[in-house]
Amino acid sequence: MSAWAIVAAAGEGSRLGGGPKAFVTLGGFPMLAHPLAAFAKSSVDGIVVVIPRGFEREAEEVVASAAPSTRIEIVHGGGSRQSSVRAGLVALPVEVDRAVVHDAARPLITVGMIEAVLAALEDAPGAIVAVPERDTLKRAGRGTIEETVPRAGLFRAQTPQAFRADILRIAHDRAVADGFEATDDAMLLERIGERVVIVPGDERNLKVTSPEDLALAEALLSTSWGRS
């Protein structure tokens, strides 16, 4: 079956400064280059890159350096992550059977993660990488603890997330019809009753949202993990 990636790279990155997050420098390259290079080494047949308007030239330059031999489509994102992924989904070739959705803000993705979520689609319509919650969780209001939330069975979702493309389209269409906004694509499948399985993730697959995250990602890139 054919598989394409959708890389969501339209986030503003206001906490990082320096323009859209995907084009902030990490390890000497725009952040977007790192996930594109991983997907270029994987079994996916092509990549849709979703970017903010006005950054077409920058995106083309990143694509040319990070994934020169991979089929790439560049499209514009919307006002939310969900609408941006939906734009990427619309751009997929009609014959694509599987879609892997990934946030450019998680630059330390590995080929192993990509292949693991794709393989999991043999048994379920959706699969995500996730890590178990290890911290004690507190629900609070106005700065005061209201309760301790049991962490057993709780996971922190990451990307990549893989889906059977036809079901992901249905889930997005239903969300638009219902005016529903989700924080990840797995949530859209959950709400229509489709099964999503978990593949073990890794704490090092961090999401870069702050200067501190960027510094940690820089440090990890200097290790063998960053070169995997």
Stockholm file with secondary structure:
# STOCKHOLM 1.0

chainA/1-228         MSAWAIVAAAGEGSRLGGGPKAFVTLGGFPMLAHPLAAFAKSSVDGIVVVIPRGFEREAEEVVASAAPSTRIEIVHGGGSRQSSVRAGLVALPVEVDRAVVHDAARPLITVGMIEAVLAALEDAPGAIVAVPERDTLKRAGRGTIEETVPRAGLFRAQTPQAFRADILRIAHDRAVADGFEATDDAMLLERIGERVVIVPGDERNLKVTSPEDLALAEALLSTSWGRS
#=GR chainA/1-228 SS CCEEEEEECCCCCTTTCSSSGGGSEETTEETTHHHHHHHHHSSCSEEEEEECTTCHHHHHHHHHHHCTTSEEEEEECCSSHHHHHHHHHHHSCTTCCEEEEEETTCTTCCHHHHHHHHHHTTTCSEEEEEEECCSCEEEEETTEEEEEECCTTCEEEEEEEEEEHHHHHHHHHHHHHHTCCCSSHHHHHHHTTCCEEEEECCTTSCCCCSHHHHHHHHHHHTSTGGGC
#=GC SS_cons         CCEEEEEECCCCCTTTCSSSGGGSEETTEETTHHHHHHHHHSSCSEEEEEECTTCHHHHHHHHHHHCTTSEEEEEECCSSHHHHHHHHHHHSCTTCCEEEEEETTCTTCCHHHHHHHHHHTTTCSEEEEEEECCSCEEEEETTEEEEEECCTTCEEEEEEEEEEHHHHHHHHHHHHHHTCCCSSHHHHHHHTTCCEEEEECCTTSCCCCSHHHHHHHHHHHTSTGGGC
//
